[in-house]
Every structure is written in structure tokens, then in C-alpha cells.
Amino acid sequence: MLFCALATDYDGTLARSGQVDEATIGALRELKSAGKRLVLITGRELEQLRLVFEYSNDFDVIVAENGALLYLPATREMRKLAPAPPEKFIAALRAKSVEPLSVGHSIVATWTPNEAVMIETLRELGLDWQLIFNKGAVMCLPPGVNKASGLKAALEQLGLSAFNAVGVGDAENDRAFLDICGCSVAVANALPAVKEAVDIVTRADHGAGVSELIRSWLDDPCATFAGVRRHDLLLGTVTQDGAQVALPADRGAILIAGSSGVGKTTLTHLLVERLIERGYQVCIVDPEGDYDRFEGIAHLGSPERTPAPEEVADLIAAPRTSVAINLLAVDTTDRPAYFAALLAPLESLRARCGRPHWLVLDEAHHLSPALEDVRHRPMPSDMSSTLFVTTHPKNLSRAALERVHTVIAVGEAAGAILAEFCAALGMAAPQTVPGPPSDAVLLWDRDRDAGVLTVKVGKSRQVHQRHIRKYAEGRLGSDKSFHFRGSEGKLNLRAHNLATFLDLARGVDDATWLHHLKRGDYTRWFEKAIKDEELAAEVRPLESESDPHASRERLIEAVTRRYAATGTD
């Protein structure tokens, strides 16, 4: 995964006691000079931030008020992402002498122990607003508004995906945006629960920790992010011991090879489906029209029309749009030239934005054939997150084969496929194993001394995915929604789908969280309203948990894993 943006919290992360030191500013500017984008995410009001932070204009985008306000320093454009707080709410808090009390464009903020008064006032007025905590600070915002929603708006403005962002923070309210970043980082002074949930913890605290991250990122990005393995693509389980096997997203191209009719297209469809479900952007070059009915992606080209490379580039400029490019209208002899023309804008977008996250080259021997009279455009030296799909490795150009570091051989002749790949590159073949059963493949990583593995793969879930989208992203009626009310019924926070449920779950106080957990409200909702008995069964053991942070994290992870749309950008 190529990381193209740094999204950072302000207080407690960049700043110590409200101030950012010069060394940290220098590191941020160095990162920006290297072509990375900078996003600042703060719970502060914008005017207050600009009074204490004179370098705010160094950022490409500022998200203020804990996700409720977007500001573009270059143009001074300010964009509200949430409605203003109701006047009756502000008046009621002032009448109750809540101090201190800060009112922004959307946020209403105070400090503990005023949260009890705020909850009481929300209940009295029947307002569906949420409380978010940041150490001692208490922030009240409209439902679903948090640092994650603000970061999504900021990255959309920049044309970036959250998968390509590195997030760094220190406190509870940072968890929402850290969870959606491709890499999450906590500075050394972060709360223990934040440290436990992130990919990287810096040795230094506050701004020095951010500087440490930036220096490492610029010096050796591969080493810095080597431990972030959640972007790898699940293949299946080893038949011998049941261990899960994932395809590396950052260590060269992956080759899927096997003769016609042995299952390589089925396997490729399964892998693409998994990528789409997890929210990654995929670009499929499809010479034979095998993806025309694939769901969840846009389709360009037909047997009668060839899409121009510029048309493809325009479509995938949107981070959430995956596309399949049908080349049936392109004569076989012209396909290498078309692919060469298409590769240029794809390279440019990948270098600039890290997208498309995965490139699938079906019938790759049509695009980069092993023919001496075909003039190939030079391939990028690193083609990680690329799937080459072909019948026989010997039919692919040497340049393409040299980019391959992982080989998946399909069919009874899988051992011969591995030997053919090695012969084409003039290298020693691995020790052969028997041909895999019909539901398995042979996997060989040429960079690792693990030998050849027999891996059992799964089946397509597109039918199931159509069913769950309703619950992940749709809008359930009030009787089917989940309502966070708390032990005394003072709250009325409604989750009308799983995405909203996760947003609210991250923001409610620990007592409210445990109240519903112990009563079995979550498992009952999953079973009765969401109609997912497997999810309910997985979550039910958590009802004996007394740690709100651990139980919350495990439940959120279970939902996100099963309903990928709720955890993607």
C-alpha cells in the first residue's frame, strides 16, 4: 500500500500544551515537499486553532470541530459538514450555568463533569445528538459526526482514499479516524487503549513522535510500514494445518496460471470480490469480457466499443469507483499497444494517489505477450498489488514474469505450471508436490523459503453481499434500528444501519456501552433486526466482558469483518 497523506490530531499529538515545536513543523514541511498531503484533524474550533497555531496554512485541509467543519487554507474556503446546534439546547445549558461552554458552527463543548447535565438536557429536549470524549473534554455533535466522517470529507476533497492515509493521534476521539486509515499510529503519550489498537506506536511523544514517524517514512517506507499486513489479500487456508494464507500487497506482482477450464477465472473472481467487499479500488483489464456481469464495479467497453485510456483515467479518478475494461472490440494484435497506452495514466495515478489499489490483468498474455516482434512499454519496476492471470507463464513477456514474486498454480498440472514459470526465468524450480484437489491451489512465494503450499480457497459471496448491503448501508425503520439509551434511559441515539451503529458505538460512554452489552441488546439486535445469527453467536461471549474498551473493540472488529462496507472509506 502506497501512503500518500498524513492525517494528524493537534492537541496531545502535534502539540504539547497547545504549541507545536519548530522541529515538528520542519518535518511536516519536508513530508509535504516529498509530495505527500497533510490533513489536520482537531476537536478545536477553527478560529481558536488559528489563534494558537500560526502554521495551520501548511496543511492541505483542516478538519475542525471534531469532524463538523472543513477548511481549505489555500482558498480560505470553509465548509460546514453538520448542522448548527439548536438554540434551545444552548439556551438550556446556559440557564443551567454550564461552564465552561464553547459553541462552534456545529460543536458544543465543555469539560467533565458537565456531561451529566448535557445528557439530561438532550433527553429533556428530545435531541438525537451524541457525546464524544477527549480525555477531560466533552463534545456534543449531531449523530454520525466525528473525526472519521471529517477525514472522509477531507480525503474526498483531495481525491484520496483512506486506505492511502497514515493517521496519528493520542486520545479517545481519535480512534474513529485512526480506525479507517490505511496505517494507524499513536504517539508515545497516547492513552493505553489507543496504543493497543494501532499499527505503530512511536518511541517519542507529542510532536517529536510525529517527527519520528515522518523521518522513518521518508528514509525507508518499506521498513516503516512492513508490519501493516491488513491490506494483504486472503487466499485461503493451508490444507495440512488450516493456517490462513494471504497474498502480500507490497511484495511484487502475483501470477495466477492454469490451463482453460481448471478454475483460475473462478479464483480470480473470488479474489476481486473480496477486494471490492473491503472497499479497495480495483481496475480490471478484461480482454475477453469475463467481468461484464460482475457486481460492484463500473463497466467500460463492449464488443463494439473500445474505451479510450483517458476515459478510464477519468472514471477511476474517483477513489470509490472500481472498473472493468472490456477489450473485445480490440483486435488481439492491437491489445499490447492498447495496454501500453493505458498503463501510462494508471502509473501516474498510482504514483500520485496510490490507486487503483489493485490492478487485475486478465488474459495477461494478450496484454504483455512473449513475442519478440511486440514492442512493450517498459513496466514499472514495482508492480505490487497486481494480479497477472494467464494460461501458461511461458506466454507472458519476461518483463511481466520478472515482476512476479508469488505464483498461484491452478489445476491438476499445477506442479508443471510452477516448473514452467521457473524455466521461463532460468531459475531453479521448487520441489514439486502432488496436484491439488479441485477446491485448492498450489502457492509458491519465490522470496521466502516456505516451499510450495497447498491452499484451500473459498467460494464467491456476491449473493450474500447483496443481502447484507441493506443492513450495512441502508436505512432501517425506527422499530428495527438500535437505540443507545443507557441504564437510566437518558439517551436516545438511533443507529438505523450498521455503519451508524459503529459510529455511535465508538462515541458512547463506557457505562452506556456496558449497560447494553450486559443486557444482551447487541446480540439480540444482530439476531432479530439484522438477521445475522452467526454474528450474534460471535458477539454473545463478549457479554461477560467487564472491560469496555476490549469488548467494544472486539465487537466493532467482528461487525467490520463481516460487513466490510461499514469499515471502509
VOGU-3710 file (C-alpha; in Angstrom, 3 decimals, decimal comma):
1> mlfcalatdy> 0,000/0,000/0,000  1,388/3,397/-1,024  0,728/6,026/1,636  0,124/9,483/0,229  -1,239/11,557/3,108  -0,654/12,190/6,806  -3,764/12,858/8,904  -2,860/14,097/12,363  -4,601/15,216/15,523  -3,497/18,518/17,078
11> dgtlarsgqv> -3,666/18,653/20,897  -1,626/15,917/22,530  -0,261/14,728/19,186  1,294/17,530/17,165  1,066/19,988/20,039  2,232/19,891/23,636  0,281/22,305/25,842  -1,216/23,797/22,694  2,093/24,568/20,958  3,979/22,847/18,120
21> deatigalre> 7,769/22,981/18,119  9,848/24,071/15,133  11,364/20,630/14,568  7,886/19,154/14,064  6,946/21,939/11,651  10,160/21,247/9,720  9,333/17,536/9,475  5,800/18,274/8,237  7,138/20,595/5,558  9,684/18,001/4,479
31> lksagkrlvl> 6,930/15,414/4,103  4,859/17,827/2,043  7,858/18,615/-0,155  8,093/14,881/-0,858  4,640/15,046/-2,453  2,545/13,872/0,498  -0,640/15,670/1,557  -1,238/16,995/5,064  -4,585/16,865/6,875  -5,074/18,329/10,358
41> itgreleqlr> -7,966/16,925/12,413  -8,863/18,681/15,639  -11,660/18,999/18,136  -10,946/22,715/18,396  -12,993/25,403/16,733  -11,255/26,792/13,651  -10,890/30,344/14,931  -9,380/29,090/18,170  -6,939/26,838/16,301  -5,715/29,641/14,057
51> lvfeysndfd> -5,045/31,845/17,085  -2,647/29,318/18,647  -1,191/27,647/15,520  0,402/30,055/13,067  1,456/27,241/10,718  -2,041/25,929/10,004  -1,779/27,127/6,386  0,887/24,459/5,769  -1,910/21,885/5,726  -3,866/20,987/2,604
61> vivaengall> -7,079/20,513/4,568  -8,119/21,201/8,156  -10,963/19,300/9,792  -12,150/21,253/12,844  -14,842/20,772/15,490  -14,193/17,038/15,695  -15,346/16,414/12,120  -18,061/19,068/11,732  -16,148/21,699/9,751  -13,853/21,538/6,696
71> ylpatremrk> -11,395/24,334/5,905  -9,134/24,705/2,847  -6,238/27,032/3,748  -5,183/27,616/0,122  -8,542/29,158/-0,822  -9,829/30,027/2,679  -12,981/28,095/1,858  -14,933/26,910/4,883  -17,473/24,135/4,502  -19,914/23,043/7,201
81> lapappekfi> -20,280/19,275/7,436  -23,012/19,286/10,075  -25,973/21,428/11,178  -25,703/24,150/13,818  -26,625/23,241/17,403  -30,252/24,032/18,298  -30,638/27,396/20,019  -32,892/25,831/22,660  -30,083/23,441/23,600  -27,560/26,254/24,058
91> aalraksvep> -30,064/28,348/25,989  -30,881/25,438/28,295  -27,209/24,756/29,056  -26,591/28,428/29,834  -29,659/28,523/32,036  -28,163/25,609/33,981  -24,873/27,557/34,332  -22,777/25,014/32,435  -19,227/26,414/32,481  -17,054/26,489/30,537
101> lsvghsivat> -19,265/26,290/27,447  -17,957/26,733/23,908  -20,286/26,876/20,903  -18,902/26,487/17,385  -20,529/26,165/13,986  -21,777/22,708/14,964  -19,994/21,659/18,130  -20,962/22,350/21,732  -18,049/21,691/24,072  -17,394/21,678/27,795
111> wtpneavmie> -15,381/19,661/30,326  -16,142/16,868/32,763  -18,179/16,504/34,923  -20,657/18,516/32,858  -21,532/15,517/30,687  -24,331/14,543/33,083  -26,032/17,904/32,603  -25,605/17,691/28,827  -27,156/14,217/28,686  -30,022/15,362/30,903
121> tlrelgldwq> -30,633/18,392/28,666  -30,572/16,314/25,461  -33,139/13,972/26,973  -35,384/16,813/28,141  -35,373/18,384/24,678  -35,625/15,080/22,797  -32,467/15,775/20,770  -30,711/12,963/18,904  -27,176/14,303/19,472  -24,112/12,391/20,679
131> lifnkgavmc> -21,402/12,961/23,253  -17,750/12,396/22,331  -14,971/12,410/24,901  -11,375/13,572/24,578  -9,634/12,953/27,884  -11,326/15,633/30,059  -13,113/17,389/27,205  -16,771/16,655/26,407  -18,082/17,428/22,908  -21,666/17,290/21,717
141> lppgvnkasg> -22,295/16,788/17,975  -25,001/15,561/15,602  -25,198/11,749/15,177  -22,557/10,243/12,912  -20,305/13,304/13,004  -16,817/12,510/14,239  -13,210/12,676/13,119  -13,729/9,730/10,767  -16,568/11,432/8,894  -14,496/14,610/8,731
151> lkaaleqlgl> -11,438/12,787/7,413  -13,526/11,109/4,714  -14,701/14,546/3,536  -11,133/15,880/3,572  -9,745/12,959/1,582  -12,591/13,184/-0,909  -11,602/16,809/-1,435  -8,044/15,657/-2,176  -9,112/12,734/-4,371  -7,560/10,234/-1,960
161> safnavgvgd> -8,708/7,041/-0,272  -8,478/6,494/3,485  -6,505/3,333/2,703  -3,695/5,601/1,482  -3,637/7,763/4,613  -1,445/7,428/7,684  -3,317/8,626/10,778  -1,688/9,649/14,056  -3,376/10,537/17,335  -3,410/10,141/21,106
171> aendrafldi> -6,932/10,145/22,606  -10,397/8,549/22,575  -11,881/10,831/19,941  -9,016/9,976/17,581  -9,985/6,317/17,473  -12,731/6,919/14,902  -10,412/8,348/12,251  -7,464/6,107/13,112  -9,670/3,070/12,510  -10,333/3,988/8,863
181> cgcsvavana> -6,744/4,913/7,935  -4,569/2,525/5,971  -1,998/2,802/8,757  -2,764/3,988/12,282  -0,129/5,443/14,609  -0,147/6,511/18,262  2,424/8,828/19,799  4,135/7,580/22,955  1,945/9,702/25,252  -1,300/8,281/23,833
191> lpavkeavdi> -3,871/6,588/26,034  -3,192/2,851/26,537  -6,402/1,869/24,711  -5,297/3,877/21,674  -1,830/2,308/21,677  -3,324/-1,169/21,808  -5,489/-0,566/18,740  -2,977/0,958/16,288  -0,412/-0,434/13,859  2,571/1,609/15,094
201> vtradhgagv> 3,482/3,310/18,396  6,262/5,905/18,264  9,064/5,964/20,796  8,840/9,733/21,226  5,831/11,662/22,495  3,784/14,547/21,081  5,307/16,352/18,086  8,605/14,530/18,448  6,710/11,277/17,857  5,153/12,691/14,687
211> selirswldd> 8,632/13,806/13,532  9,978/10,322/14,274  7,239/8,802/12,100  7,905/11,218/9,231  11,683/10,673/9,264  11,232/6,908/9,185  8,608/7,204/6,433  10,873/9,295/4,223  14,036/7,271/4,933  12,623/3,764/4,391
221> pcatfagvrr> 8,868/3,497/3,786  9,035/-0,266/3,171  10,585/-0,912/6,572  8,355/1,639/8,307  5,109/0,014/7,181  6,283/-3,604/6,839  4,239/-4,656/9,859  0,948/-3,376/8,414  -0,387/-6,626/6,949  -4,156/-5,986/6,956
231> hdlllgtvtq> -4,062/-4,913/3,304  -2,911/-8,368/2,226  -5,491/-10,365/0,261  -6,878/-13,507/1,871  -6,401/-16,537/-0,375  -7,483/-19,444/1,831  -6,172/-21,977/4,332  -3,305/-24,450/4,150  -4,774/-27,926/3,751  -2,268/-29,501/6,153
241> dgaqvalpad> -2,766/-27,298/9,235  -5,624/-24,878/8,473  -3,398/-21,794/8,758  -4,689/-18,766/6,866  -2,704/-17,629/3,839  -2,830/-14,084/2,466  -1,310/-12,663/-0,703  1,135/-9,820/0,064  0,011/-6,418/-1,179  3,501/-4,924/-1,139
251> rgailiagss> 5,930/-7,579/-2,405  5,703/-7,731/-6,166  3,076/-8,955/-8,610  1,065/-12,168/-8,212  0,616/-14,668/-11,044  -2,449/-16,919/-11,333  -1,843/-19,560/-14,002  -3,551/-22,696/-15,259  -4,987/-24,113/-18,445  -8,510/-23,256/-19,553
261> gvgkttlthl> -11,371/-24,715/-17,523  -9,408/-25,544/-14,349  -10,745/-22,699/-12,169  -8,369/-19,755/-12,476  -11,192/-17,404/-13,568  -13,341/-18,552/-10,652  -10,439/-17,942/-8,285  -9,748/-14,505/-9,734  -13,431/-13,563/-9,408  -13,325/-14,636/-5,767
271> lverliergy> -10,255/-12,505/-5,040  -11,718/-9,478/-6,816  -14,940/-9,922/-4,885  -13,023/-9,892/-1,608  -11,218/-6,709/-2,589  -14,441/-4,951/-3,588  -16,137/-6,025/-0,357  -13,304/-4,498/1,657  -13,586/-1,206/-0,212  -10,403/-1,275/-2,282
281> qvcivdpegd> -10,396/0,271/-5,725  -9,755/-2,352/-8,406  -9,021/-1,824/-12,091  -9,560/-4,926/-14,247  -8,260/-5,129/-17,805  -10,565/-7,723/-19,318  -9,682/-8,813/-22,897  -12,436/-11,442/-23,110  -15,411/-9,772/-21,391  -15,374/-12,193/-18,447
291> ydrfegiahl> -16,330/-9,463/-15,950  -19,305/-7,919/-17,765  -21,765/-9,123/-15,131  -19,549/-8,634/-12,125  -21,346/-6,625/-9,434  -19,991/-3,656/-7,520  -17,866/-2,202/-10,333  -18,311/0,119/-13,302  -18,018/-1,329/-16,804  -16,343/0,303/-19,794
301> gspertpape> -16,152/-1,059/-23,341  -18,119/-3,681/-25,234  -17,712/-5,957/-28,270  -18,489/-2,870/-30,354  -16,680/-0,077/-28,500  -13,184/0,394/-27,108  -12,884/2,862/-24,204  -10,119/5,454/-24,578  -7,396/5,316/-21,885  -8,377/8,880/-20,903
311> evadliaapr> -11,941/7,687/-20,295  -10,639/5,018/-17,938  -8,439/7,553/-16,131  -11,377/9,936/-15,653  -13,528/7,190/-14,168  -11,001/5,875/-11,659  -10,136/9,403/-10,536  -12,994/8,840/-8,077  -11,453/6,800/-5,202  -14,505/4,602/-4,640
321> tsvainllav> -15,029/3,566/-8,252  -13,702/0,214/-9,409  -13,823/-0,576/-13,112  -13,606/-3,449/-15,588  -12,345/-2,568/-19,084  -13,787/-4,809/-21,792  -11,360/-5,165/-24,743  -13,408/-7,419/-27,003  -13,529/-4,651/-29,602  -9,726/-4,511/-29,717
331> dttdrpayfa> -8,057/-6,880/-32,161  -5,751/-9,374/-30,469  -2,711/-7,977/-32,256  -3,537/-4,456/-31,042  -4,039/-5,301/-27,390  -0,375/-4,881/-26,312  -0,354/-1,358/-27,763  -3,641/-0,518/-26,044  -2,314/-1,817/-22,732  0,838/0,261/-23,151
341> allapleslr> -1,290/3,372/-23,688  -3,459/2,519/-20,677  -0,519/1,809/-18,393  0,743/5,413/-18,552  -2,227/7,092/-16,778  -2,519/4,158/-14,377  1,143/4,556/-13,410  0,666/8,277/-12,917  -2,390/7,845/-10,693  -0,725/5,114/-8,650
351> arcgrphwlv> 2,375/7,241/-8,089  0,303/10,253/-7,056  -2,586/8,688/-5,133  -1,685/5,036/-4,568  -4,689/3,996/-6,663  -6,091/1,848/-8,091  -5,243/-0,230/-5,046  -5,206/-3,434/-7,100  -4,687/-3,978/-10,817  -6,035/-7,198/-12,366
361> ldeahhlspa> -4,698/-8,127/-15,803  -6,879/-10,972/-17,029  -5,615/-12,981/-20,019  -2,340/-11,141/-19,400  -0,655/-12,872/-22,343  -2,879/-10,719/-24,592  -1,520/-7,556/-22,937  2,152/-8,370/-22,485  2,902/-11,401/-24,674  6,179/-13,278/-25,023
371> ledvrhrpmp> 6,554/-12,307/-28,676  9,776/-10,850/-29,997  8,046/-8,623/-32,551  5,860/-6,850/-29,955  7,229/-3,558/-28,673  6,423/-3,385/-24,979  6,172/-0,218/-22,961  8,598/-0,521/-20,019  6,757/-1,831/-16,982  7,112/-0,172/-13,579
381> sdmsstlfvt> 9,855/-1,828/-11,547  7,419/-2,457/-8,705  4,053/-3,928/-9,657  2,887/-4,859/-6,188  -0,868/-5,328/-5,788  -1,091/-6,556/-9,392  -2,633/-9,870/-10,486  -1,431/-11,381/-13,770  -3,850/-14,085/-14,955  -2,789/-16,371/-17,801
391> thpknlsraa> -2,927/-19,926/-19,105  0,824/-20,593/-19,310  3,628/-18,475/-17,807  5,765/-19,018/-20,926  3,241/-16,957/-22,912  3,948/-13,847/-20,816  6,750/-11,380/-21,550  9,886/-11,726/-19,498  9,350/-8,197/-18,131  5,993/-9,257/-16,697
401> lervhtviav> 7,370/-12,504/-15,242  10,238/-10,659/-13,565  7,722/-8,547/-11,614  6,051/-11,685/-10,218  7,059/-12,777/-6,723  4,106/-15,006/-5,836  2,779/-17,785/-8,093  -0,619/-19,469/-7,754  -0,903/-22,582/-9,924  -4,371/-23,991/-10,604
411> geaagailae> -5,462/-27,422/-11,805  -4,057/-30,951/-11,855  -0,974/-29,763/-13,765  -0,188/-27,086/-11,153  3,256/-28,534/-10,489  4,130/-28,261/-14,177  2,932/-24,631/-14,149  5,419/-23,789/-11,382  8,223/-25,518/-13,283  7,288/-23,633/-16,451
421> fcaalgmaap> 7,427/-20,286/-14,637  10,899/-21,027/-13,286  12,157/-22,264/-16,671  10,984/-19,049/-18,330  13,138/-17,057/-15,894  16,056/-19,502/-15,877  15,767/-20,278/-12,168  15,604/-23,481/-10,170  12,114/-24,829/-9,635  10,848/-25,590/-6,104
431> qtvpgppsda> 10,357/-29,165/-5,013  7,116/-30,356/-6,572  4,089/-31,565/-4,632  1,076/-33,559/-5,845  -1,544/-31,726/-7,868  -4,061/-30,003/-5,568  -7,657/-31,175/-5,086  -10,402/-29,363/-7,004  -11,018/-26,815/-4,218  -7,335/-25,992/-3,717
441> vllwdrdrda> -4,333/-24,438/-5,497  -0,562/-24,538/-5,213  1,084/-21,397/-3,839  4,772/-20,545/-4,103  6,470/-17,394/-2,847  9,802/-17,152/-4,651  11,218/-14,799/-1,981  10,513/-16,979/1,019  11,831/-20,365/1,987  8,432/-21,854/2,791
451> gvltvkvgks> 8,254/-24,318/-0,079  5,087/-24,951/-2,068  1,833/-24,801/-0,115  -1,448/-26,477/-0,978  -4,133/-23,913/-0,175  -7,868/-24,473/0,006  -9,803/-21,463/-1,317  -13,348/-20,322/-0,575  -16,388/-19,573/-2,692  -17,969/-16,400/-4,047
461> rqvhqrhirk> -20,250/-14,434/-1,742  -21,851/-11,954/-4,165  -25,354/-13,257/-3,462  -24,771/-12,865/0,277  -23,296/-9,396/-0,264  -26,459/-8,173/-1,997  -28,385/-9,242/1,114  -26,125/-7,525/3,651  -25,801/-4,165/1,878  -29,292/-3,311/3,115
471> yaegrlgsdk> -28,162/-3,680/6,710  -24,689/-2,197/6,250  -25,644/0,988/4,412  -29,448/1,142/4,079  -31,956/2,786/6,404  -33,912/0,594/8,790  -37,167/1,782/10,322  -37,260/3,006/13,906  -38,598/-0,338/15,151  -35,647/-2,174/13,562
481> sfhfrgsegk> -32,996/0,414/14,495  -30,732/0,121/17,527  -31,248/2,784/20,205  -28,475/3,632/22,675  -30,463/4,763/25,754  -28,210/3,995/28,719  -29,153/2,499/32,083  -31,393/5,440/33,040  -32,899/5,976/29,607  -31,378/9,445/29,309
491> lnlrahnlat> -30,048/8,909/25,785  -31,869/8,265/22,538  -29,141/7,728/19,941  -30,579/5,846/16,974  -28,500/3,600/14,690  -30,531/2,994/11,522  -27,876/0,734/9,969  -24,601/-0,961/10,865  -22,448/1,936/9,671  -24,257/4,348/12,002
501> fldlargvdd> -24,168/1,743/14,776  -20,364/1,622/14,587  -20,094/5,425/14,601  -22,266/5,675/17,711  -20,617/2,681/19,382  -17,258/4,415/19,196  -18,624/7,566/20,813  -20,924/6,478/23,657  -19,616/6,500/27,215  -18,369/3,296/28,840
511> atwlhhlkrg> -21,347/2,957/31,189  -23,830/3,101/28,327  -21,764/0,646/26,306  -21,594/-1,915/29,121  -25,275/-1,478/30,012  -26,397/-2,644/26,564  -23,673/-5,299/26,346  -24,604/-6,960/29,655  -28,324/-6,950/28,752  -27,590/-8,763/25,505
521> dytrwfekai> -29,038/-5,891/23,471  -26,343/-6,065/20,788  -26,656/-9,783/20,135  -30,456/-9,534/20,176  -30,362/-6,726/17,562  -27,922/-8,625/15,347  -30,105/-11,735/15,509  -33,605/-10,210/15,248  -33,185/-6,993/13,222  -30,020/-7,632/11,194
531> kdeelaaevr> -30,915/-11,327/10,824  -27,328/-12,480/11,249  -27,297/-15,364/13,677  -23,593/-16,052/13,077  -22,637/-12,512/14,080  -24,864/-12,741/17,148  -23,207/-16,010/18,147  -19,747/-14,499/17,716  -20,599/-11,459/19,840  -22,546/-13,266/22,601
541> plesesdpha> -19,418/-14,379/24,569  -18,461/-10,717/24,958  -21,441/-10,178/27,277  -19,339/-11,487/30,172  -16,628/-8,882/29,496  -16,204/-6,126/32,095  -13,615/-4,129/30,145  -15,494/-1,582/27,998  -12,522/-0,888/25,728  -11,731/-4,544/24,956
551> srerlieavt> -15,358/-5,566/24,423  -16,082/-2,529/22,265  -13,033/-3,133/20,074  -13,773/-6,837/19,596  -17,416/-6,227/18,708  -16,550/-3,463/16,230  -13,936/-5,718/14,636  -16,457/-8,557/14,278  -19,039/-6,339/12,583  -16,478/-4,683/10,306
561> rryaatgtd> -15,021/-8,011/9,215  -18,418/-9,444/8,239  -19,846/-6,267/6,760  -16,849/-4,670/5,064  -18,838/-1,701/3,750  -19,236/-0,402/7,339  -15,499/-0,111/7,835  -14,366/1,312/4,518  -13,929/4,770/3,166
//
